Amino acid sequence: MKKYHTQKSPFIVPTTDGKLIEEHFGKASDGNNDISIAHMIAPPHWSEPFQTPEFDEYTYIIKGKKQFIIEDEVVILEAGQSIKIEKNTRVQYSNPFDEVCEYIAICTPAFDFEKVHREEA
């Protein structure tokens, strides 16, 4: 039995906001509840509602910039930078800039729509 698993066809999360989400490992792709790893591409001027997830979220920026509003603080990361946002923290993710933002998101435990707690827009 192999002691590794390569992911050649990640689960493409359906979206309506132009954002590409390719989950390589996690609940939707391989049933893993412990961790999710996703490749994301957020178009210019994209944003999500505020949320208070029940999981830690790590973000590594590959290209472009991404804005985070964490509680009441605005944080902007650029390519090569990363952040960990602890669970039960109110946060808003966005790309208010004129260029695409490409990044990797890792959630522990895995991302779960039932545990993200997005606010009404």
Biopython code that builds the backbone (N, CA, C, O; Angstrom):
import numpy as np
from Bio.PDB.StructureBuilder import StructureBuilder

atoms = [
    (1, "MET", "N", (0.833, -1.185, 0.000)),
    (1, "MET", "CA", (0.000, 0.000, 0.000)),
    (1, "MET", "C", (0.880, 1.252, 0.000)),
    (1, "MET", "O", (1.856, 1.328, 0.746)),
    (2, "LYS", "N", (0.536, 2.216, -0.826)),
    (2, "LYS", "CA", (1.312, 3.449, -0.918)),
    (2, "LYS", "C", (1.146, 4.277, 0.345)),
    (2, "LYS", "O", (0.080, 4.304, 0.960)),
    (3, "LYS", "N", (2.224, 4.950, 0.714)),
    (3, "LYS", "CA", (2.195, 5.819, 1.884)),
    (3, "LYS", "C", (2.165, 7.283, 1.473)),
    (3, "LYS", "O", (2.596, 8.158, 2.224)),
    (4, "TYR", "N", (1.655, 7.540, 0.278)),
    (4, "TYR", "CA", (1.489, 8.914, -0.191)),
    (4, "TYR", "C", (0.311, 8.968, -1.143)),
    (4, "TYR", "O", (-0.157, 7.947, -1.647)),
    (5, "HIS", "N", (-0.150, 10.174, -1.373)),
    (5, "HIS", "CA", (-1.266, 10.381, -2.304)),
    (5, "HIS", "C", (-0.988, 11.652, -3.089)),
    (5, "HIS", "O", (-0.870, 12.729, -2.505)),
    (6, "THR", "N", (-0.882, 11.540, -4.387)),
    (6, "THR", "CA", (-0.717, 12.730, -5.219)),
    (6, "THR", "C", (-2.092, 13.207, -5.653)),
    (6, "THR", "O", (-2.995, 12.405, -5.894)),
    (7, "GLN", "N", (-2.240, 14.511, -5.749)),
    (7, "GLN", "CA", (-3.522, 15.098, -6.145)),
    (7, "GLN", "C", (-3.351, 15.738, -7.517)),
    (7, "GLN", "O", (-2.725, 16.790, -7.646)),
    (8, "LYS", "N", (-3.907, 15.102, -8.534)),
    (8, "LYS", "CA", (-3.783, 15.605, -9.894)),
    (8, "LYS", "C", (-5.073, 16.210, -10.414)),
    (8, "LYS", "O", (-5.093, 16.818, -11.484)),
    (9, "SER", "N", (-6.151, 16.044, -9.657)),
    (9, "SER", "CA", (-7.433, 16.631, -10.076)),
    (9, "SER", "C", (-8.146, 17.176, -8.843)),
    (9, "SER", "O", (-9.061, 16.539, -8.320)),
    (10, "PRO", "N", (-7.726, 18.360, -8.377)),
    (10, "PRO", "CA", (-8.354, 18.949, -7.196)),
    (10, "PRO", "C", (-9.832, 19.230, -7.431)),
    (10, "PRO", "O", (-10.285, 19.365, -8.567)),
    (11, "PHE", "N", (-10.569, 19.314, -6.332)),
    (11, "PHE", "CA", (-11.990, 19.648, -6.389)),
    (11, "PHE", "C", (-12.125, 21.144, -6.653)),
    (11, "PHE", "O", (-11.574, 21.957, -5.911)),
    (12, "ILE", "N", (-12.851, 21.512, -7.700)),
    (12, "ILE", "CA", (-13.097, 22.916, -8.016)),
    (12, "ILE", "C", (-14.381, 23.323, -7.291)),
    (12, "ILE", "O", (-15.469, 22.843, -7.606)),
    (13, "VAL", "N", (-14.230, 24.214, -6.318)),
    (13, "VAL", "CA", (-15.377, 24.662, -5.526)),
    (13, "VAL", "C", (-16.212, 25.610, -6.378)),
    (13, "VAL", "O", (-15.685, 26.594, -6.896)),
    (14, "PRO", "N", (-17.503, 25.331, -6.533)),
    (14, "PRO", "CA", (-18.341, 26.238, -7.332)),
    (14, "PRO", "C", (-18.459, 27.606, -6.656)),
    (14, "PRO", "O", (-18.744, 27.682, -5.461)),
    (15, "THR", "N", (-18.245, 28.674, -7.405)),
    (15, "THR", "CA", (-18.368, 30.036, -6.879)),
    (15, "THR", "C", (-19.188, 30.875, -7.853)),
    (15, "THR", "O", (-19.364, 30.507, -9.015)),
    (16, "THR", "N", (-19.677, 31.988, -7.370)),
    (16, "THR", "CA", (-20.439, 32.904, -8.229)),
    (16, "THR", "C", (-19.794, 34.280, -8.266)),
    (16, "THR", "O", (-20.350, 35.216, -8.842)),
    (17, "ASP", "N", (-18.606, 34.407, -7.646)),
    (17, "ASP", "CA", (-17.959, 35.722, -7.536)),
    (17, "ASP", "C", (-16.680, 35.854, -8.356)),
    (17, "ASP", "O", (-15.929, 36.816, -8.188)),
    (18, "GLY", "N", (-16.426, 34.881, -9.251)),
    (18, "GLY", "CA", (-15.250, 34.956, -10.108)),
    (18, "GLY", "C", (-13.984, 34.405, -9.489)),
    (18, "GLY", "O", (-12.947, 34.371, -10.152)),
    (19, "LYS", "N", (-14.034, 33.969, -8.230)),
    (19, "LYS", "CA", (-12.858, 33.426, -7.548)),
    (19, "LYS", "C", (-12.689, 31.957, -7.907)),
    (19, "LYS", "O", (-13.662, 31.204, -7.924)),
    (20, "LEU", "N", (-11.459, 31.548, -8.193)),
    (20, "LEU", "CA", (-11.140, 30.144, -8.454)),
    (20, "LEU", "C", (-10.650, 29.520, -7.161)),
    (20, "LEU", "O", (-9.726, 30.031, -6.529)),
    (21, "ILE", "N", (-11.272, 28.413, -6.766)),
    (21, "ILE", "CA", (-10.859, 27.670, -5.573)),
    (21, "ILE", "C", (-10.629, 26.227, -5.989)),
    (21, "ILE", "O", (-11.566, 25.528, -6.375)),
    (22, "GLU", "N", (-9.381, 25.783, -5.909)),
    (22, "GLU", "CA", (-9.016, 24.399, -6.207)),
    (22, "GLU", "C", (-8.585, 23.739, -4.901)),
    (22, "GLU", "O", (-7.472, 23.962, -4.425)),
    (23, "GLU", "N", (-9.469, 22.928, -4.324)),
    (23, "GLU", "CA", (-9.114, 22.240, -3.084)),
    (23, "GLU", "C", (-8.351, 20.967, -3.418)),
    (23, "GLU", "O", (-8.888, 20.056, -4.048)),
    (24, "HIS", "N", (-7.091, 20.912, -2.990)),
    (24, "HIS", "CA", (-6.242, 19.751, -3.245)),
    (24, "HIS", "C", (-6.460, 18.662, -2.203)),
    (24, "HIS", "O", (-6.513, 17.476, -2.528)),
    (25, "PHE", "N", (-6.586, 19.081, -0.949)),
    (25, "PHE", "CA", (-6.859, 18.150, 0.142)),
    (25, "PHE", "C", (-7.861, 18.816, 1.068)),
    (25, "PHE", "O", (-7.767, 20.018, 1.319)),
    (26, "GLY", "N", (-8.814, 18.056, 1.578)),
    (26, "GLY", "CA", (-9.818, 18.605, 2.477)),
    (26, "GLY", "C", (-11.118, 17.827, 2.382)),
    (26, "GLY", "O", (-11.188, 16.784, 1.732)),
    (27, "LYS", "N", (-12.141, 18.347, 3.036)),
    (27, "LYS", "CA", (-13.437, 17.653, 3.100)),
    (27, "LYS", "C", (-14.026, 17.360, 1.726)),
    (27, "LYS", "O", (-14.498, 16.252, 1.474)),
    (28, "ALA", "N", (-13.998, 18.357, 0.830)),
    (28, "ALA", "CA", (-14.637, 18.190, -0.478)),
    (28, "ALA", "C", (-13.830, 17.305, -1.417)),
    (28, "ALA", "O", (-14.407, 16.583, -2.231)),
    (29, "SER", "N", (-12.494, 17.349, -1.318)),
    (29, "SER", "CA", (-11.659, 16.631, -2.289)),
    (29, "SER", "C", (-11.349, 15.199, -1.888)),
    (29, "SER", "O", (-11.431, 14.294, -2.719)),
    (30, "ASP", "N", (-10.994, 14.978, -0.624)),
    (30, "ASP", "CA", (-10.617, 13.613, -0.224)),
    (30, "ASP", "C", (-11.202, 13.209, 1.131)),
    (30, "ASP", "O", (-10.803, 12.193, 1.702)),
    (31, "GLY", "N", (-12.141, 13.999, 1.643)),
    (31, "GLY", "CA", (-12.800, 13.638, 2.891)),
    (31, "GLY", "C", (-11.993, 13.906, 4.148)),
    (31, "GLY", "O", (-12.371, 13.469, 5.235)),
    (32, "ASN", "N", (-10.880, 14.626, 4.009)),
    (32, "ASN", "CA", (-10.008, 14.901, 5.154)),
    (32, "ASN", "C", (-10.620, 16.005, 6.021)),
    (32, "ASN", "O", (-10.813, 17.124, 5.548)),
    (33, "ASN", "N", (-10.922, 15.702, 7.270)),
    (33, "ASN", "CA", (-11.492, 16.694, 8.182)),
    (33, "ASN", "C", (-10.427, 17.459, 8.970)),
    (33, "ASN", "O", (-10.740, 18.461, 9.612)),
    (34, "ASP", "N", (-9.170, 17.000, 8.930)),
    (34, "ASP", "CA", (-8.118, 17.588, 9.758)),
    (34, "ASP", "C", (-7.474, 18.826, 9.143)),
    (34, "ASP", "O", (-7.077, 19.746, 9.858)),
    (35, "ILE", "N", (-7.371, 18.848, 7.815)),
    (35, "ILE", "CA", (-6.677, 19.945, 7.135)),
    (35, "ILE", "C", (-7.265, 20.115, 5.738)),
    (35, "ILE", "O", (-7.688, 19.149, 5.103)),
    (36, "SER", "N", (-7.282, 21.347, 5.280)),
    (36, "SER", "CA", (-7.606, 21.575, 3.871)),
    (36, "SER", "C", (-6.522, 22.462, 3.279)),
    (36, "SER", "O", (-6.025, 23.384, 3.926)),
    (37, "ILE", "N", (-6.172, 22.164, 2.044)),
    (37, "ILE", "CA", (-5.165, 22.923, 1.316)),
    (37, "ILE", "C", (-5.772, 23.280, -0.030)),
    (37, "ILE", "O", (-6.169, 22.410, -0.804)),
    (38, "ALA", "N", (-5.835, 24.589, -0.294)),
    (38, "ALA", "CA", (-6.466, 25.044, -1.531)),
    (38, "ALA", "C", (-5.625, 26.097, -2.228)),
    (38, "ALA", "O", (-4.984, 26.933, -1.591)),
    (39, "HIS", "N", (-5.644, 26.035, -3.551)),
    (39, "HIS", "CA", (-5.020, 27.045, -4.409)),
    (39, "HIS", "C", (-6.131, 27.992, -4.827)),
    (39, "HIS", "O", (-7.169, 27.557, -5.327)),
    (40, "MET", "N", (-5.917, 29.288, -4.622)),
    (40, "MET", "CA", (-6.961, 30.269, -4.893)),
    (40, "MET", "C", (-6.468, 31.346, -5.851)),
    (40, "MET", "O", (-5.298, 31.730, -5.827)),
    (41, "ILE", "N", (-7.373, 31.824, -6.690)),
    (41, "ILE", "CA", (-7.107, 32.998, -7.522)),
    (41, "ILE", "C", (-8.301, 33.934, -7.356)),
    (41, "ILE", "O", (-9.416, 33.633, -7.782)),
    (42, "ALA", "N", (-8.033, 35.080, -6.723)),
    (42, "ALA", "CA", (-9.075, 36.078, -6.481)),
    (42, "ALA", "C", (-8.946, 37.184, -7.520)),
    (42, "ALA", "O", (-7.882, 37.790, -7.648)),
    (43, "PRO", "N", (-10.013, 37.452, -8.260)),
    (43, "PRO", "CA", (-9.951, 38.497, -9.285)),
    (43, "PRO", "C", (-9.857, 39.893, -8.647)),
    (43, "PRO", "O", (-10.146, 40.059, -7.462)),
    (44, "PRO", "N", (-9.454, 40.884, -9.436)),
    (44, "PRO", "CA", (-9.431, 42.252, -8.924)),
    (44, "PRO", "C", (-10.810, 42.652, -8.388)),
    (44, "PRO", "O", (-11.842, 42.312, -8.967)),
    (45, "HIS", "N", (-10.800, 43.373, -7.286)),
    (45, "HIS", "CA", (-12.008, 43.952, -6.669)),
    (45, "HIS", "C", (-12.978, 42.898, -6.123)),
    (45, "HIS", "O", (-14.175, 43.160, -6.003)),
    (46, "TRP", "N", (-12.467, 41.718, -5.796)),
    (46, "TRP", "CA", (-13.244, 40.642, -5.177)),
    (46, "TRP", "C", (-13.266, 40.843, -3.662)),
    (46, "TRP", "O", (-12.311, 41.366, -3.089)),
    (47, "SER", "N", (-14.348, 40.429, -3.021)),
    (47, "SER", "CA", (-14.383, 40.401, -1.557)),
    (47, "SER", "C", (-15.423, 39.400, -1.080)),
    (47, "SER", "O", (-16.352, 39.048, -1.807)),
    (48, "GLU", "N", (-15.247, 38.950, 0.157)),
    (48, "GLU", "CA", (-16.200, 38.071, 0.830)),
    (48, "GLU", "C", (-16.800, 38.829, 2.007)),
    (48, "GLU", "O", (-16.230, 39.824, 2.454)),
    (49, "PRO", "N", (-17.942, 38.371, 2.515)),
    (49, "PRO", "CA", (-18.483, 38.972, 3.736)),
    (49, "PRO", "C", (-17.579, 38.649, 4.933)),
    (49, "PRO", "O", (-16.758, 37.734, 4.868)),
    (50, "PHE", "N", (-17.736, 39.395, 6.007)),
    (50, "PHE", "CA", (-17.028, 39.045, 7.242)),
    (50, "PHE", "C", (-17.443, 37.652, 7.677)),
    (50, "PHE", "O", (-18.560, 37.208, 7.411)),
    (51, "GLN", "N", (-16.528, 36.969, 8.350)),
    (51, "GLN", "CA", (-16.785, 35.629, 8.854)),
    (51, "GLN", "C", (-16.026, 35.431, 10.165)),
    (51, "GLN", "O", (-15.074, 36.154, 10.459)),
    (52, "THR", "N", (-16.458, 34.451, 10.941)),
    (52, "THR", "CA", (-15.774, 34.097, 12.187)),
    (52, "THR", "C", (-15.650, 32.580, 12.219)),
    (52, "THR", "O", (-16.445, 31.910, 12.879)),
    (53, "PRO", "N", (-14.660, 32.027, 11.511)),
    (53, "PRO", "CA", (-14.559, 30.576, 11.351)),
    (53, "PRO", "C", (-14.096, 29.842, 12.618)),
    (53, "PRO", "O", (-13.418, 30.400, 13.480)),
    (54, "GLU", "N", (-14.492, 28.581, 12.685)),
    (54, "GLU", "CA", (-14.082, 27.698, 13.778)),
    (54, "GLU", "C", (-12.814, 26.923, 13.417)),
    (54, "GLU", "O", (-12.617, 25.804, 13.889)),
    (55, "PHE", "N", (-11.955, 27.512, 12.586)),
    (55, "PHE", "CA", (-10.703, 26.857, 12.200)),
    (55, "PHE", "C", (-9.633, 27.921, 12.020)),
    (55, "PHE", "O", (-9.936, 29.070, 11.701)),
    (56, "ASP", "N", (-8.372, 27.531, 12.228)),
    (56, "ASP", "CA", (-7.240, 28.404, 11.924)),
    (56, "ASP", "C", (-7.082, 28.444, 10.417)),
    (56, "ASP", "O", (-7.291, 27.438, 9.739)),
    (57, "GLU", "N", (-6.710, 29.613, 9.886)),
    (57, "GLU", "CA", (-6.478, 29.716, 8.445)),
    (57, "GLU", "C", (-5.128, 30.372, 8.193)),
    (57, "GLU", "O", (-4.840, 31.465, 8.681)),
    (58, "TYR", "N", (-4.315, 29.672, 7.420)),
    (58, "TYR", "CA", (-3.004, 30.163, 6.999)),
    (58, "TYR", "C", (-3.120, 30.573, 5.541)),
    (58, "TYR", "O", (-3.750, 29.872, 4.749)),
    (59, "THR", "N", (-2.519, 31.701, 5.178)),
    (59, "THR", "CA", (-2.534, 32.163, 3.794)),
    (59, "THR", "C", (-1.119, 32.512, 3.370)),
    (59, "THR", "O", (-0.407, 33.221, 4.081)),
    (60, "TYR", "N", (-0.712, 32.012, 2.208)),
    (60, "TYR", "CA", (0.580, 32.346, 1.608)),
    (60, "TYR", "C", (0.310, 32.987, 0.247)),
    (60, "TYR", "O", (-0.314, 32.376, -0.621)),
    (61, "ILE", "N", (0.780, 34.213, 0.070)),
    (61, "ILE", "CA", (0.533, 34.945, -1.171)),
    (61, "ILE", "C", (1.601, 34.581, -2.212)),
    (61, "ILE", "O", (2.799, 34.723, -1.967)),
    (62, "ILE", "N", (1.144, 34.113, -3.369)),
    (62, "ILE", "CA", (2.043, 33.748, -4.470)),
    (62, "ILE", "C", (2.255, 34.938, -5.394)),
    (62, "ILE", "O", (3.378, 35.216, -5.815)),
    (63, "LYS", "N", (1.157, 35.645, -5.709)),
    (63, "LYS", "CA", (1.200, 36.735, -6.682)),
    (63, "LYS", "C", (0.161, 37.778, -6.296)),
    (63, "LYS", "O", (-0.929, 37.434, -5.839)),
    (64, "GLY", "N", (0.492, 39.044, -6.479)),
    (64, "GLY", "CA", (-0.452, 40.119, -6.195)),
    (64, "GLY", "C", (-0.483, 40.479, -4.720)),
    (64, "GLY", "O", (0.481, 40.250, -3.991)),
    (65, "LYS", "N", (-1.613, 41.049, -4.288)),
    (65, "LYS", "CA", (-1.809, 41.475, -2.899)),
    (65, "LYS", "C", (-3.198, 41.048, -2.440)),
    (65, "LYS", "O", (-4.118, 40.896, -3.244)),
    (66, "LYS", "N", (-3.327, 40.859, -1.130)),
    (66, "LYS", "CA", (-4.609, 40.497, -0.535)),
    (66, "LYS", "C", (-4.802, 41.318, 0.732)),
    (66, "LYS", "O", (-3.871, 41.529, 1.508)),
    (67, "GLN", "N", (-6.036, 41.775, 0.918)),
    (67, "GLN", "CA", (-6.355, 42.560, 2.112)),
    (67, "GLN", "C", (-7.137, 41.707, 3.103)),
    (67, "GLN", "O", (-8.018, 40.934, 2.726)),
    (68, "PHE", "N", (-6.795, 41.864, 4.370)),
    (68, "PHE", "CA", (-7.471, 41.194, 5.472)),
    (68, "PHE", "C", (-7.940, 42.287, 6.429)),
    (68, "PHE", "O", (-7.160, 43.164, 6.799)),
    (69, "ILE", "N", (-9.200, 42.237, 6.825)),
    (69, "ILE", "CA", (-9.645, 43.076, 7.936)),
    (69, "ILE", "C", (-9.862, 42.103, 9.091)),
    (69, "ILE", "O", (-10.800, 41.306, 9.091)),
    (70, "ILE", "N", (-8.974, 42.191, 10.070)),
    (70, "ILE", "CA", (-8.961, 41.258, 11.199)),
    (70, "ILE", "C", (-9.431, 42.027, 12.420)),
    (70, "ILE", "O", (-8.755, 42.934, 12.906)),
    (71, "GLU", "N", (-10.620, 41.640, 12.913)),
    (71, "GLU", "CA", (-11.308, 42.428, 13.933)),
    (71, "GLU", "C", (-11.460, 43.839, 13.356)),
    (71, "GLU", "O", (-12.293, 44.024, 12.468)),
    (72, "ASP", "N", (-10.706, 44.838, 13.808)),
    (72, "ASP", "CA", (-10.818, 46.194, 13.255)),
    (72, "ASP", "C", (-9.534, 46.660, 12.587)),
    (72, "ASP", "O", (-9.397, 47.844, 12.279)),
    (73, "GLU", "N", (-8.589, 45.752, 12.357)),
    (73, "GLU", "CA", (-7.285, 46.120, 11.794)),
    (73, "GLU", "C", (-7.179, 45.690, 10.333)),
    (73, "GLU", "O", (-7.537, 44.564, 9.988)),
    (74, "VAL", "N", (-6.688, 46.585, 9.476)),
    (74, "VAL", "CA", (-6.468, 46.271, 8.065)),
    (74, "VAL", "C", (-5.029, 45.810, 7.890)),
    (74, "VAL", "O", (-4.093, 46.499, 8.294)),
    (75, "VAL", "N", (-4.860, 44.628, 7.279)),
    (75, "VAL", "CA", (-3.540, 44.066, 7.000)),
    (75, "VAL", "C", (-3.496, 43.761, 5.509)),
    (75, "VAL", "O", (-4.419, 43.151, 4.970)),
    (76, "ILE", "N", (-2.428, 44.183, 4.843)),
    (76, "ILE", "CA", (-2.248, 43.899, 3.416)),
    (76, "ILE", "C", (-0.971, 43.093, 3.249)),
    (76, "ILE", "O", (0.097, 43.497, 3.707)),
    (77, "LEU", "N", (-1.095, 41.948, 2.586)),
    (77, "LEU", "CA", (0.066, 41.100, 2.312)),
    (77, "LEU", "C", (0.357, 41.094, 0.826)),
    (77, "LEU", "O", (-0.542, 41.211, -0.006)),
    (78, "GLU", "N", (1.644, 40.955, 0.512)),
    (78, "GLU", "CA", (2.108, 40.884, -0.871)),
    (78, "GLU", "C", (2.773, 39.539, -1.124)),
    (78, "GLU", "O", (2.978, 38.753, -0.198)),
    (79, "ALA", "N", (3.107, 39.281, -2.375)),
    (79, "ALA", "CA", (3.740, 38.019, -2.776)),
    (79, "ALA", "C", (4.930, 37.708, -1.871)),
    (79, "ALA", "O", (5.756, 38.574, -1.580)),
    (80, "GLY", "N", (4.996, 36.446, -1.433)),
    (80, "GLY", "CA", (6.082, 35.993, -0.578)),
    (80, "GLY", "C", (5.793, 36.145, 0.908)),
    (80, "GLY", "O", (6.592, 35.709, 1.738)),
    (81, "GLN", "N", (4.662, 36.757, 1.260)),
    (81, "GLN", "CA", (4.310, 36.934, 2.665)),
    (81, "GLN", "C", (3.192, 35.970, 3.052)),
    (81, "GLN", "O", (2.458, 35.468, 2.201)),
    (82, "SER", "N", (3.080, 35.725, 4.359)),
    (82, "SER", "CA", (2.063, 34.794, 4.840)),
    (82, "SER", "C", (1.492, 35.266, 6.168)),
    (82, "SER", "O", (2.041, 36.158, 6.815)),
    (83, "ILE", "N", (0.377, 34.651, 6.564)),
    (83, "ILE", "CA", (-0.304, 35.025, 7.794)),
    (83, "ILE", "C", (-1.039, 33.813, 8.342)),
    (83, "ILE", "O", (-1.476, 32.942, 7.589)),
    (84, "LYS", "N", (-1.170, 33.768, 9.657)),
    (84, "LYS", "CA", (-2.041, 32.788, 10.319)),
    (84, "LYS", "C", (-3.105, 33.585, 11.060)),
    (84, "LYS", "O", (-2.784, 34.479, 11.843)),
    (85, "ILE", "N", (-4.372, 33.261, 10.815)),
    (85, "ILE", "CA", (-5.474, 33.889, 11.529)),
    (85, "ILE", "C", (-6.127, 32.807, 12.384)),
    (85, "ILE", "O", (-6.603, 31.790, 11.878)),
    (86, "GLU", "N", (-6.137, 33.051, 13.682)),
    (86, "GLU", "CA", (-6.627, 32.049, 14.614)),
    (86, "GLU", "C", (-8.145, 31.892, 14.542)),
    (86, "GLU", "O", (-8.872, 32.841, 14.249)),
    (87, "LYS", "N", (-8.600, 30.678, 14.815)),
    (87, "LYS", "CA", (-10.032, 30.384, 14.805)),
    (87, "LYS", "C", (-10.774, 31.320, 15.749)),
    (87, "LYS", "O", (-10.207, 31.857, 16.701)),
    (88, "ASN", "N", (-12.050, 31.498, 15.458)),
    (88, "ASN", "CA", (-12.944, 32.363, 16.241)),
    (88, "ASN", "C", (-12.524, 33.835, 16.202)),
    (88, "ASN", "O", (-12.800, 34.591, 17.133)),
    (89, "THR", "N", (-11.852, 34.234, 15.113)),
    (89, "THR", "CA", (-11.475, 35.623, 14.877)),
    (89, "THR", "C", (-12.339, 36.166, 13.743)),
    (89, "THR", "O", (-12.465, 35.525, 12.699)),
    (90, "ARG", "N", (-12.929, 37.332, 13.936)),
    (90, "ARG", "CA", (-13.747, 37.952, 12.890)),
    (90, "ARG", "C", (-12.812, 38.521, 11.825)),
    (90, "ARG", "O", (-11.918, 39.310, 12.131)),
    (91, "VAL", "N", (-13.027, 38.112, 10.570)),
    (91, "VAL", "CA", (-12.126, 38.487, 9.483)),
    (91, "VAL", "C", (-12.905, 38.674, 8.187)),
    (91, "VAL", "O", (-13.926, 38.029, 7.951)),
    (92, "GLN", "N", (-12.390, 39.578, 7.355)),
    (92, "GLN", "CA", (-12.904, 39.713, 5.994)),
    (92, "GLN", "C", (-11.721, 39.610, 5.042)),
    (92, "GLN", "O", (-10.694, 40.261, 5.238)),
    (93, "TYR", "N", (-11.873, 38.790, 4.014)),
    (93, "TYR", "CA", (-10.858, 38.621, 2.984)),
    (93, "TYR", "C", (-11.289, 39.381, 1.738)),
    (93, "TYR", "O", (-12.458, 39.342, 1.355)),
    (94, "SER", "N", (-10.330, 40.085, 1.096)),
    (94, "SER", "CA", (-10.682, 40.787, -0.139)),
    (94, "SER", "C", (-9.439, 41.065, -0.979)),
    (94, "SER", "O", (-8.302, 40.984, -0.513)),
    (95, "ASN", "N", (-9.710, 41.395, -2.230)),
    (95, "ASN", "CA", (-8.686, 41.866, -3.160)),
    (95, "ASN", "C", (-9.213, 43.158, -3.783)),
    (95, "ASN", "O", (-9.771, 43.137, -4.880)),
    (96, "PRO", "N", (-9.035, 44.293, -3.077)),
    (96, "PRO", "CA", (-9.553, 45.558, -3.598)),
    (96, "PRO", "C", (-8.649, 46.192, -4.651)),
    (96, "PRO", "O", (-8.879, 47.325, -5.076)),
    (97, "PHE", "N", (-7.631, 45.463, -5.064)),
    (97, "PHE", "CA", (-6.609, 46.000, -5.956)),
    (97, "PHE", "C", (-6.943, 45.721, -7.419)),
    (97, "PHE", "O", (-7.904, 45.012, -7.717)),
    (98, "ASP", "N", (-6.151, 46.278, -8.325)),
    (98, "ASP", "CA", (-6.401, 46.165, -9.768)),
    (98, "ASP", "C", (-5.737, 44.954, -10.416)),
    (98, "ASP", "O", (-5.803, 44.793, -11.634)),
    (99, "GLU", "N", (-5.096, 44.097, -9.611)),
    (99, "GLU", "CA", (-4.432, 42.912, -10.160)),
    (99, "GLU", "C", (-4.957, 41.657, -9.477)),
    (99, "GLU", "O", (-5.481, 41.714, -8.365)),
    (100, "VAL", "N", (-4.811, 40.541, -10.146)),
    (100, "VAL", "CA", (-5.205, 39.242, -9.610)),
    (100, "VAL", "C", (-4.352, 38.920, -8.385)),
    (100, "VAL", "O", (-3.180, 39.292, -8.322)),
    (101, "CYS", "N", (-4.941, 38.232, -7.421)),
    (101, "CYS", "CA", (-4.191, 37.727, -6.270)),
    (101, "CYS", "C", (-4.255, 36.207, -6.293)),
    (101, "CYS", "O", (-5.334, 35.615, -6.294)),
    (102, "GLU", "N", (-3.084, 35.588, -6.310)),
    (102, "GLU", "CA", (-2.988, 34.126, -6.289)),
    (102, "GLU", "C", (-2.379, 33.727, -4.960)),
    (102, "GLU", "O", (-1.375, 34.298, -4.535)),
    (103, "TYR", "N", (-2.990, 32.736, -4.294)),
    (103, "TYR", "CA", (-2.491, 32.354, -2.975)),
    (103, "TYR", "C", (-2.873, 30.917, -2.626)),
    (103, "TYR", "O", (-3.699, 30.288, -3.288)),
    (104, "ILE", "N", (-2.248, 30.431, -1.576)),
    (104, "ILE", "CA", (-2.547, 29.121, -1.012)),
    (104, "ILE", "C", (-3.195, 29.352, 0.348)),
    (104, "ILE", "O", (-2.699, 30.149, 1.144)),
    (105, "ALA", "N", (-4.299, 28.661, 0.619)),
    (105, "ALA", "CA", (-4.957, 28.726, 1.915)),
    (105, "ALA", "C", (-4.950, 27.335, 2.544)),
    (105, "ALA", "O", (-5.272, 26.338, 1.896)),
    (106, "ILE", "N", (-4.577, 27.294, 3.816)),
    (106, "ILE", "CA", (-4.550, 26.043, 4.574)),
    (106, "ILE", "C", (-5.396, 26.253, 5.821)),
    (106, "ILE", "O", (-5.181, 27.207, 6.569)),
    (107, "CYS", "N", (-6.349, 25.370, 6.042)),
    (107, "CYS", "CA", (-7.217, 25.466, 7.215)),
    (107, "CYS", "C", (-7.053, 24.225, 8.083)),
    (107, "CYS", "O", (-7.007, 23.100, 7.584)),
    (108, "THR", "N", (-6.965, 24.453, 9.407)),
    (108, "THR", "CA", (-6.921, 23.349, 10.370)),
    (108, "THR", "C", (-7.894, 23.641, 11.505)),
    (108, "THR", "O", (-7.762, 24.682, 12.148)),
    (109, "PRO", "N", (-8.863, 22.774, 11.782)),
    (109, "PRO", "CA", (-9.240, 21.648, 10.932)),
    (109, "PRO", "C", (-9.707, 22.134, 9.562)),
    (109, "PRO", "O", (-9.723, 23.335, 9.295)),
    (110, "ALA", "N", (-10.078, 21.214, 8.715)),
    (110, "ALA", "CA", (-10.402, 21.525, 7.323)),
    (110, "ALA", "C", (-11.526, 22.552, 7.203)),
    (110, "ALA", "O", (-12.407, 22.638, 8.059)),
    (111, "PHE", "N", (-11.472, 23.338, 6.108)),
    (111, "PHE", "CA", (-12.547, 24.280, 5.802)),
    (111, "PHE", "C", (-13.867, 23.534, 5.777)),
    (111, "PHE", "O", (-13.961, 22.424, 5.254)),
    (112, "ASP", "N", (-14.888, 24.162, 6.352)),
    (112, "ASP", "CA", (-16.209, 23.559, 6.416)),
    (112, "ASP", "C", (-17.230, 24.696, 6.338)),
    (112, "ASP", "O", (-17.217, 25.600, 7.174)),
    (113, "PHE", "N", (-18.115, 24.654, 5.335)),
    (113, "PHE", "CA", (-19.121, 25.710, 5.177)),
    (113, "PHE", "C", (-19.996, 25.846, 6.427)),
    (113, "PHE", "O", (-20.501, 26.931, 6.718)),
    (114, "GLU", "N", (-20.173, 24.744, 7.164)),
    (114, "GLU", "CA", (-20.986, 24.778, 8.380)),
    (114, "GLU", "C", (-20.267, 25.488, 9.526)),
    (114, "GLU", "O", (-20.898, 25.871, 10.512)),
    (115, "LYS", "N", (-18.944, 25.664, 9.401)),
    (115, "LYS", "CA", (-18.157, 26.230, 10.500)),
    (115, "LYS", "C", (-17.475, 27.548, 10.154)),
    (115, "LYS", "O", (-16.669, 28.046, 10.940)),
    (116, "VAL", "N", (-17.786, 28.130, 8.980)),
    (116, "VAL", "CA", (-17.148, 29.385, 8.575)),
    (116, "VAL", "C", (-17.895, 30.598, 9.124)),
    (116, "VAL", "O", (-17.289, 31.642, 9.365)),
    (117, "HIS", "N", (-19.192, 30.469, 9.320)),
    (117, "HIS", "CA", (-20.025, 31.523, 9.921)),
    (117, "HIS", "C", (-19.892, 32.866, 9.197)),
    (117, "HIS", "O", (-19.504, 33.868, 9.797)),
    (118, "ARG", "N", (-20.217, 32.871, 7.912)),
    (118, "ARG", "CA", (-20.204, 34.128, 7.135)),
    (118, "ARG", "C", (-21.398, 34.982, 7.534)),
    (118, "ARG", "O", (-22.500, 34.483, 7.760)),
    (119, "GLU", "N", (-21.149, 36.269, 7.614)),
    (119, "GLU", "CA", (-22.208, 37.221, 7.954)),
    (119, "GLU", "C", (-23.008, 37.558, 6.705)),
    (119, "GLU", "O", (-22.510, 37.425, 5.587)),
    (120, "GLU", "N", (-24.231, 37.987, 6.893)),
    (120, "GLU", "CA", (-25.047, 38.423, 5.775)),
    (120, "GLU", "C", (-24.428, 39.684, 5.172)),
    (120, "GLU", "O", (-23.956, 40.559, 5.898)),
    (121, "ALA", "N", (-24.433, 39.768, 3.867)),
    (121, "ALA", "CA", (-23.811, 40.915, 3.181)),
    (121, "ALA", "C", (-24.602, 42.181, 3.412)),
    (121, "ALA", "O", (-24.228, 43.243, 2.913)),
]
sb = StructureBuilder()
sb.init_structure("model")
sb.init_model(0)
sb.init_chain("A")
sb.init_seg("    ")
for serial, (resi, resn, name, xyz) in enumerate(atoms, 1):
    if name == "N":
        sb.init_residue(resn, " ", resi, " ")
    sb.init_atom(name, np.array(xyz, "f"), 0.0, 1.0, " ", f" {name:<3s}", serial, name[0])
structure = sb.get_structure()
